[in-house]
Amino acid sequence: MVKFIHAADLHMDRSFEGLVEIDGKVQKKLLRANLTVLENIVEQAIKHQVDFVLLVGDSFHQNRPSLKIQKHFSEQIKRLGEHNISVFLTFGNHDFYQKERYWFEFPENLSLFTSETVETLQMTTDVGETIALSGFSYTKQWITEEKVPEFPQRFAVDYHIGLYHGEIGSTHGNYAPFQAKQMEAKGYDYWALGHIHVPTKLNEKGTILYPGAPQGHTKKEESATSIVLVELQGASCRTTPIKVAEVYWKRQQISLREVKQTTDVLKKIQQELVEPNKMTLVEFEIIDYEHLDQEVLDRIHSGELLDYLKEETNRKFSNLVIWRISTLERDNKVKISLSASTLMFEQLFENYQTKEDFQHILQEAYTNQEAIKVLDLLPDFQESTIEKAQEIIRQDFLFEGGTE
């Protein structure tokens, strides 16, 4: 049996997006969180005595990671080396590889895929099992061609694993588009994927897998909390998600249906405040408020209620952070059913997260000098536009397709 950790999309130097006017104590925790997530991954690898660790693209959010991040990364890989654990790393579209950007020697137990040409590395475990690992890295931001055809057929080894950072879908895309059936035809024992931040299984056996990002950095990444422990034994594959996130995003609805008067609103909300085990960024959605006085809505929409609760939670809780309070109307209209998966929905918007792709779609606006002046005054325009588009689609459509 061979046992390994599959992780991807750490985005170690990415900030937590959408947060404003956060307490200084919270800011310090957030700055430390990304570093701690890598430490958590290392600890889990040591705890489970794995044979190796796979990091499948976008370990860094920037293609020029800071020296502090580089040093911390090297130190943690060396910790794995002290336990005879090898690490195999590919570079993705965010941290595409350019040798001169790295100021520290990579540890001996770290094997890099540094070319866009698919290559295969081989290793032998302590008990003599042979493993082939085939993969590639980005050396620029986009790879528009399919890469699966370049992968070799299964080697005559005990286990053959593919490492692939890309987007599932049609043959057209900026991030090495592929089809799961193409991968199955190669006869590999496991395909370790990266790029999509949502945990996603692409075949029934669970051998073609996105682990999701181990740490969510926006409110849309609530499910990005884990890595995957993979155990291969003969033709069987067992995968176990392991939570390693340091910061969790939570959306919680609070019904004011039973509240009869304004003076009871705070009591109801405060009853919902519970100290979590890990730092949790909570967005409260207030529902069933229509019977209350306009005074309640005014205090919510002005931000006054949020400011008050921030002060209260900062004094009483260590890990609970309320970052937004909004109102949500009951939606009683019938949604249109689509025979498409939520994975398709997530991928659709994943493609527009990069600044270049977003501006390409709105090319007419971004080539108008007057429009650019206005857009420059709206630093959150891209994020808020994508969020609004997602909300509209969720309100109008019901996704009924599977993920396979």
C-alpha positions, 0 to 999 in steps of 0.5 A: 500500500502507498499513502500520500497527502494530496493538496493544491491551491494553498495560495500562501500569500493571498489576503482574505478578501472582502473584509473592511475595518477589521480589528488589529488583533484579528488582522494579526491572526489573519496574517499568520493564518496562511503560514499556519495552514502549511504547518498543519499540512506538514503535521498531518503528513507526519502524523499519518506517516505518509510516503510523500506529499503532492502540491498540485499548483498555486502553492503561492498566490503571487508569481513573485512570492515574498522572501518571508513566504519562500523561507517559511515554505522551505523550512516546512518542506525540510521538516518533512525531509527529517521524517523521510517524506518526499514532496512533489510540486507543480506550479500553477497559473498563479505561481507559474515557474520562473527560476530567478524568482526563488532566492532559497535553495529548494530542499533535497526532498522536494522534486519540482516539475518546472516545464510545460512539457509533461515529464515523469519522475519515479520513486521507490518507497521504503517497502520497495513499491515503485511509483511513477508521477507524471506532471507539468507546470505553468511557465506563464499565466495561461496554458490554452492547449489540452495537456492530457494527450501528452501524458504517457500511458501507465508505466509498468510500476506498482502505482502511476499518479498524474498531477494536473492543474487545470479546468475540466470542460471543453477543449477551449479554456485558459487553464489546460482544459481537459475531460475526465474520460481522457484521464481514465484512458491513461490507466493511472491509479490516481489523478491529483488535480488542482485549480478548482477550490471546491472539493470535487470528485470527477469519477465514481471510483474517486481516483480523479479528484480536486481536493479543494483549497485548504484555506478559503480566502473569500466568502465564496470559499466556505468549503475550502478547508481540507487536504486529502489523505489518499491510500492506494492498495492494489486496485482500490483507492481510499480518500479521506478529507482532513481539515487544516484551515485556520480561518473558516467562513460561515453564513448564518441566518437569523430569523426575527419572526418571534421578535415583537419589538425593537428592544428584543432584536439585540437579545435575539442576535446575541443568543446566536453568538457562540465561540467556535474552536477556530477563527470564524468569519461570520456573515449574518443574514437577517430574515423574517423582519418585515413586521418590525419598524423601519428603525431596525432596517435603518440601523442594519443598513447604516452599519451601526448594528455591525459596528456595535456587535464587532465591539461586543464580540471583540471583548467577549470572544477570541475566535468569532468575527462578525464581518457583515450583517445583511437582510434577506427577503424570502424568495418564493418564486419558482426557479428554473431547473438546469441539467447542469452541475454546481461544479459547472457554476463554480468553474464558470466564475472561476474563469473570471477571477483573474483581472485579465479575463474579467477585463476582456469580457468588459473590453468595451468599458475598459477601452473607454477613457471616461469609463476607466476613470469611474472604474478606477474609483471602484476598487471592488468593482470586479469582486462585487460584479461577480458576486452579484452575477452569482446571486442572480443565477442562484435566485433564478436557476436550480442546478440538478446535474451531478458532478461526475 
